[in-house]
Amino acid sequence: MTLKLLAEDADDLAVISAALQDSIGKIGDIRFSASARQLTLLLNRYRWEGERRTRVGTALQLGSVLSVKSRNLRRTARSAVVELLAIGFEAGDPPGGLVTFSFAGGGDLKVEVECLDVILADITGSWGARTEPSHEGA
């Protein structure tokens, strides 16, 4: 099963956030193109739906991006691994706002968007995950 989702409002983005919970990726696989106004993240998504204990390569792209700011994510540490906890949206001047990617360890990306224009698509086959993510004590 290949997952493909679009988000054009906060409720849609909440579905994508749930699908991407516990995804892992490298800082070097987060790319912003100011000229194209796009932010792209390549992640290994834990498959909470369907066949459990597997991961799949996933691409997430945000369009209509005005700016990107990071906190506690060292861009020079391109091979550093990050774990995505959640994606949130704070409405601003409609239909725009601020998309926040929250990572384990306290890092985050704050992405100002003109409007919500988000695409998620699985781009590889799945493979076995060593463990299922745990949220004990959370």
N, C-alpha and C positions, 0 to 999 in steps of 0.2 A: 504494500500500500504506500503510495507516494502522497505526501501532504503538500497541498498548494492552497494558500490563504491570501486574502486581500483585506486590508483594513482602511476604512475611510472615516471611522469615528472611534470614539473612546471604547465603546462596547466591543467593536471588532478587534481593537488593539489588545483588549483584555484576553481575548481568545488566543491571539498570537503569543501573548506573554505566558499564558498557561502552557502552550505547546512547547515553548522554548525554555521553560523552567529547568534549571540544572544543565543547560547546554554549556559546552566548553569550547574554547577557541584560543587562538594566539593573538596577542595585541597586533602583530604584523598583518593579521587577516582582517583588520578593521581599516577600511579605506574611505576617505572623504575626497570627493571631486568637487571643488568649489565651482569650476566652470560648468559641470553638468548638474550641480546642486543635488548630488546624490551621496548618501552614506551607505556603504555595503559592509556587511559582516558575514564572514564565513564561519560556521559553527558546526560542532558535532552535537546533534540534538539527541537527548535521551527520549526514546519513543514511549511516552506514557500511554498512548493509545495502541490498540492492536497487540502485536507481538512484543511482550515485555522483555527486559534485559537485553535490549539491542540499542545501538546508536546508528544514526544516519547523518551524512553530510548535508547541511542545509545552508541556503543563502537567504539573507534578509536584506532587503533594500528599501531605504526611505528616499522618497523624492521630495521636491519642493523644499530642500534644506536651505536655511538662511545662515546658520552658524552651528559649530560643534565645539563644545568645551569639555575637557576631561579633568577629573580630579582623582588623584592617587592611582593613575595609570601611566606608567612611564613609557612614552612613545619610543624611547631608545632601546627598550627591552623588548624588541620585536618578537622574540621567541617565548616570552613569558606567557604562561597559560592563565586565562581568566575563566571564571565560572559565572554565568548569567543567572541571577536570582529572579529578576522581574523587570518588566517594562511598564512604565506608567506614563500618563498623559495629564498635563495641567493646561486647561484651556486658556488661551490668551485672546488676542483680537481675532474674533471668528473669521474664518474657520481654522485659524492657526493656533499655535501654542507651543508647549515645551514637552518633548518626549524625553524621558529619563530612563537610561539603562542602568540598573543597579547590579553590581558585581559583588561576589563574596570577597571579604576582606576590606570592604568600605570604598572601593573604587566606583566611579560612575561616569557616564557620558551624559551630557545635557545637550539635546539637539533642538534648536529652534526651527520650527517648520511653518511654512506659509499655510499649509493645510496638511491633514493626515493623508498620506499616499504611501502605503506600506505593502510590500509583497514578500511573502515567505514561500520558498519552494525547496523541497528535498531535491538534492542534485546527485546523490550517490545511492548505491545499494546499502543495505543495513549490514551490520556486523555485531557480533556478540559483545555485550558490555560485561566487564568483570563483576560489577556490583550494581545494585539498584541504589540510586541516591536516597539518603536518609535525612529526615528533618527533625530528628529527635532533639528535644531541648530548644526548639525554635519557637 
